[in-house]
Amino acid sequence: MEKQERPEDLKAKAEATYAAVGHIVSPALGGMKVHFTSDGFHHLLNTKNRYPRPQEEWVTKLKFLPHAIELLTIATTYQEYDVRRENVRVKKKKKKVMCMTEIHYWGIIGIVQKKKVRVVVRKVGNGQYQFCSVMPCWNISRHNGHKVGSTAQVDLAEI
């Protein structure tokens, strides 16, 4: 049985891996560059509202990061697409202000090293494509127009 890696060590290792990537050319998005920005890494550790995720959740996301990088380089199609209007913080005249902006989301799902992975890429307004998140691909269904995740169990020791 192999020794479990400490969460702090995993976080440092994942941060170095993430920073080294810079950007990836994604065939699924028509050969566009997907940039790995600090917002993407921050989202792996925190929720949309900037609250820290539970440790088990962010450890899972960081363990799936290498699979996300591989999936973005080999996937040729995306499986999900969504457009929303959301308030985002943008820079205008050297100040950060909240602005209602159109955000495009793409979900790329694939099997990498015997693990089903879901990667989310976003594009804010006319900006660049950005890595947003990675997760094990739970079964997602729609109920009354809302996405509902299943209660599928994953043995984290196998990740």
GURORO-760211 format. One record per atom (N, C-alpha, C): residue in one letter; x, y, z. Coordinates in pm, whole numbers, padded with zeros to 5 digits, always signed. Layout:
N
AXYZ
...
END
This chain:
159
M+00084-00118+00000
M+00000+00000+00000
M+00089+00125+00000
E+00058+00220-00088
E+00142+00339-00097
E+00100+00443+00006
K+00195+00525+00043
K+00174+00627+00145
K+00093+00743+00086
Q-00005+00792+00163
Q-00086+00906+00119
Q-00004+01034+00124
E-00022+01119+00024
E+00048+01246+00018
E-00026+01348+00106
R+00047+01428+00180
R-00014+01530+00264
R-00081+01635+00175
P-00197+01688+00217
P-00266+01788+00135
P-00180+01910+00104
E-00098+01955+00197
E-00014+02073+00174
E+00090+02044+00065
D+00146+01921+00068
D+00243+01883-00035
D+00176+01873-00172
L+00056+01815-00174
L-00020+01803-00298
L-00051+01941-00356
K-00089+02034-00268
K-00121+02171-00310
K+00000+02240-00373
A+00117+02227-00310
A+00240+02289-00362
A+00279+02227-00497
K+00268+02096-00506
K+00302+02025-00630
K+00207+02065-00743
A+00077+02071-00711
A-00023+02108-00812
A-00006+02253-00856
E+00030+02341-00764
E+00051+02481-00799
E+00169+02497-00893
A+00275+02420-00870
A+00391+02424-00959
A+00356+02370-01097
T+00281+02261-01101
T+00237+02202-01228
T+00149+02301-01304
Y+00056+02362-01233
Y-00038+02458-01292
Y+00036+02578-01352
A+00131+02631-01276
A+00207+02748-01323
A+00292+02715-01444
A+00342+02591-01451
A+00429+02552-01561
A+00352+02537-01693
V+00221+02513-01685
V+00143+02489-01807
V+00132+02617-01891
G+00095+02728-01831
G+00079+02853-01906
G-00047+02851-01991
H-00042+02783-02105
H-00160+02765-02189
H-00147+02635-02268
I-00260+02587-02315
I-00269+02464-02395
I-00352+02496-02518
V-00312+02445-02632
V-00392+02456-02754
V-00492+02340-02752
S-00620+02374-02753
S-00725+02273-02741
S-00793+02245-02874
P-00780+02123-02927
P-00850+02088-03051
P-01002+02095-03036
A-01053+02069-02915
A-01198+02072-02893
A-01256+02211-02909
L-01175+02313-02890
L-01221+02451-02903
L-01167+02517-03030
G-01147+02437-03132
G-01105+02488-03262
G-00960+02535-03265
G-00875+02474-03183
G-00734+02510-03183
G-00703+02638-03105
M-00798+02684-03025
M-00776+02805-02945
M-00691+02773-02823
K-00620+02874-02772
K-00538+02857-02653
K-00626+02867-02528
V-00611+02769-02438
V-00678+02774-02309
V-00572+02815-02207
H-00591+02931-02146
H-00493+02985-02052
H-00521+02936-01911
F-00416+02901-01840
F-00426+02858-01702
F-00391+02978-01614
T-00494+03054-01576
T-00475+03177-01500
T-00487+03150-01350
S-00452+03250-01271
S-00463+03236-01125
S-00608+03220-01082
D-00703+03274-01160
D-00845+03255-01128
D-00884+03108-01131
G-00831+03033-01227
G-00862+02892-01237
G-00809+02814-01119
F-00685+02841-01078
F-00629+02770-00963
F-00703+02809-00836
H-00738+02936-00824
H-00813+02983-00708
H-00948+02912-00699
H-01011+02889-00815
H-01141+02822-00817
H-01130+02674-00776
L-01015+02613-00798
L-00997+02474-00753
L-01000+02466-00600
L-00954+02571-00534
L-00944+02572-00388
L-01062+02638-00319
N-01134+02722-00392
N-01243+02801-00333
N-01368+02792-00419
T-01482+02824-00357
T-01608+02825-00430
T-01621+02954-00509
K-01728+02964-00583
K-01752+03084-00664
K-01762+03209-00576
N-01812+03192-00455
N-01828+03305-00363
N-01703+03330-00279
R-01591+03270-00319
R-01461+03291-00254
R-01451+03228-00115
Y-01540+03133-00084
Y-01528+03059+00041
Y-01441+02936+00017
P-01357+02898+00113
P-01274+02778+00094
P-01359+02653+00076
R-01317+02568-00017
R-01385+02440-00035
R-01345+02346+00078
P-01427+02246+00107
P-01384+02143+00203
P-01257+02074+00152
Q-01171+02036+00242
Q-01041+01979+00203
Q-01055+01860+00110
E-01148+01771+00138
E-01165+01652+00053
E-01197+01690-00090
E-01276+01796-00106
E-01315+01841-00240
E-01197+01899-00317
W-01118+01990-00256
W-01008+02049-00331
W-00894+01950-00352
V-00877+01855-00261
V-00776+01751-00282
V-00813+01668-00405
T-00940+01635-00418
T-00987+01560-00535
T-00961+01638-00664
K-00995+01767-00663
K-00973+01850-00782
K-00825+01859-00819
L-00739+01875-00718
L-00596+01884-00747
L-00540+01752-00798
K-00593+01641-00750
K-00547+01510-00799
K-00589+01488-00944
F-00699+01550-00984
F-00747+01535-01122
F-00685+01637-01217
L-00608+01731-01167
L-00548+01834-01252
L-00462+01778-01366
P-00372+01682-01342
P-00294+01626-01454
P-00383+01562-01561
H-00494+01501-01519
H-00587+01441-01615
H-00654+01551-01699
A-00683+01666-01636
A-00745+01778-01709
A-00651+01831-01816
I-00525+01845-01781
I-00426+01895-01877
I-00417+01801-01996
E-00413+01671-01969
E-00406+01572-02078
E-00534+01574-02162
L-00649+01582-02096
L-00776+01581-02169
L-00789+01702-02262
L-00747+01818-02215
L-00755+01937-02301
L-00667+01926-02425
T-00558+01853-02417
T-00470+01839-02533
T-00519+01735-02632
I-00596+01635-02586
I-00636+01526-02677
I-00782+01529-02720
A-00870+01594-02643
A-01013+01594-02677
A-01037+01673-02805
T-01124+01621-02890
T-01152+01688-03018
T-01290+01752-03021
T-01374+01723-02922
T-01507+01784-02917
T-01542+01819-02772
Y-01632+01913-02757
Y-01684+01942-02624
Y-01825+01886-02615
Q-01868+01853-02494
Q-01998+01790-02475
Q-02102+01885-02418
E-02058+01993-02355
E-02152+02086-02294
E-02116+02229-02335
Y-02218+02310-02350
Y-02197+02452-02380
Y-02308+02531-02311
D-02271+02643-02250
D-02368+02725-02179
D-02324+02871-02188
V-02420+02961-02200
V-02393+03105-02199
V-02477+03167-02089
R-02413+03249-02006
R-02484+03317-01897
R-02441+03462-01891
R-02527+03544-01835
R-02491+03683-01805
R-02471+03690-01655
E-02351+03728-01614
E-02317+03732-01472
E-02241+03860-01441
N-02247+03898-01315
N-02164+04009-01268
N-02023+03959-01246
V-01927+04022-01311
V-01787+03987-01292
V-01708+04114-01267
R-01596+04099-01200
R-01509+04212-01170
R-01417+04234-01290
V-01426+04353-01349
V-01342+04388-01464
V-01268+04518-01436
K-01157+04538-01508
K-01079+04660-01493
K-01127+04764-01593
K-01166+04880-01543
K-01206+04991-01630
K-01140+05117-01575
K-01063+05180-01660
K-00993+05303-01623
K-00914+05286-01493
K-00835+05178-01488
K-00745+05147-01377
K-00817+05114-01246
K-00948+05089-01251
K-01023+05050-01132
K-01099+04921-01161
K-01112+04837-01059
K-01190+04716-01074
K-01334+04745-01034
V-01426+04717-01126
V-01568+04741-01102
V-01647+04617-01141
M-01766+04603-01083
M-01855+04492-01118
M-01932+04530-01245
C-01940+04437-01337
C-02004+04464-01465
C-02079+04339-01511
M-02199+04356-01563
M-02277+04244-01617
M-02217+04207-01752
T-02168+04083-01763
T-02097+04039-01883
T-02146+03901-01924
E-02141+03876-02052
E-02177+03744-02105
E-02058+03650-02086
I-02083+03533-02027
I-01978+03435-02004
I-02016+03306-02074
H-01924+03253-02153
H-01943+03127-02225
H-01870+03017-02147
Y-01936+02903-02129
Y-01877+02788-02061
Y-01879+02667-02154
W-01770+02592-02157
W-01762+02467-02230
W-01727+02356-02133
G-01794+02243-02144
G-01762+02126-02064
G-01704+02018-02154
I-01585+01973-02121
I-01519+01868-02199
I-01508+01746-02110
I-01566+01636-02156
I-01570+01513-02076
I-01495+01404-02151
G-01415+01329-02079
G-01342+01220-02142
G-01283+01126-02039
I-01235+01015-02088
I-01172+00916-02001
I-01021+00925-02022
V-00950+00953-01912
V-00806+00967-01915
V-00750+00876-01807
Q-00664+00784-01846
Q-00602+00689-01753
Q-00708+00619-01667
K-00812+00569-01731
K-00921+00493-01670
K-01006+00573-01573
K-01001+00705-01582
K-01081+00792-01497
K-01165+00885-01585
K-01294+00896-01554
K-01381+00985-01628
K-01369+01125-01569
V-01327+01220-01654
V-01292+01354-01609
V-01379+01456-01682
R-01416+01561-01610
R-01490+01673-01670
R-01409+01800-01647
V-01379+01871-01754
V-01304+01997-01749
V-01396+02108-01795
V-01394+02220-01722
V-01476+02336-01759
V-01382+02448-01803
V-01412+02504-01921
V-01337+02617-01976
V-01436+02731-01993
R-01390+02854-01965
R-01480+02967-01981
R-01415+03079-02061
K-01502+03165-02112
K-01456+03283-02185
K-01545+03399-02141
V-01483+03500-02078
V-01558+03616-02028
V-01559+03723-02137
G-01677+03756-02185
G-01691+03857-02291
G-01612+03818-02414
N-01528+03909-02462
N-01443+03884-02579
N-01302+03845-02538
G-01283+03806-02413
G-01151+03774-02362
G-01099+03639-02409
Q-01000+03591-02337
Q-00936+03465-02373
Q-01008+03347-02308
Y-00985+03229-02364
Y-01037+03106-02305
Y-00955+03077-02180
Q-01023+03043-02069
Q-00955+03018-01943
Q-00998+02884-01886
F-00900+02812-01832
F-00932+02692-01756
F-01011+02737-01634
C-01122+02670-01605
C-01206+02710-01492
C-01206+02604-01383
S-01225+02477-01419
S-01234+02375-01316
S-01214+02235-01374
V-01189+02142-01284
V-01181+02000-01319
V-01247+01922-01206
M-01309+01811-01241
M-01375+01727-01141
M-01393+01587-01196
P-01408+01490-01105
P-01448+01359-01154
P-01585+01376-01218
C-01612+01305-01323
C-01737+01325-01395
C-01849+01246-01329
W-01922+01314-01243
W-02039+01252-01182
W-02147+01244-01289
N-02249+01165-01263
N-02362+01161-01355
N-02442+01288-01331
I-02458+01368-01436
I-02532+01494-01424
I-02657+01484-01509
S-02770+01514-01448
S-02895+01513-01522
S-02964+01647-01502
R-03066+01670-01578
R-03142+01795-01566
R-03278+01765-01506
H-03317+01848-01410
H-03449+01836-01348
H-03509+01976-01343
N-03615+01997-01415
N-03680+02129-01424
N-03581+02237-01468
G-03493+02203-01561
G-03401+02301-01616
G-03276+02326-01534
H-03260+02257-01421
H-03143+02275-01335
H-03057+02150-01339
K-02925+02169-01334
K-02833+02057-01330
K-02837+01994-01191
V-02848+01862-01188
V-02852+01790-01061
V-02746+01682-01066
G-02652+01684-00974
G-02548+01582-00967
G-02598+01460-00893
S-02550+01344-00933
S-02590+01222-00865
S-02512+01207-00736
T-02549+01110-00658
T-02478+01084-00533
T-02377+00972-00554
A-02316+00967-00671
A-02218+00864-00702
A-02101+00874-00604
Q-02051+00759-00562
Q-01942+00755-00467
Q-01812+00725-00540
V-01706+00790-00500
V-01573+00767-00557
V-01482+00729-00443
D-01406+00622-00461
D-01308+00582-00361
D-01184+00668-00383
L-01161+00764-00294
L-01051+00858-00312
L-00915+00790-00302
A-00909+00672-00244
A-00783+00599-00235
A-00738+00552-00372
E-00833+00537-00465
E-00799+00490-00600
E-00758+00604-00693
I-00776+00726-00654
I-00746+00840-00740
I-00597+00859-00751
END
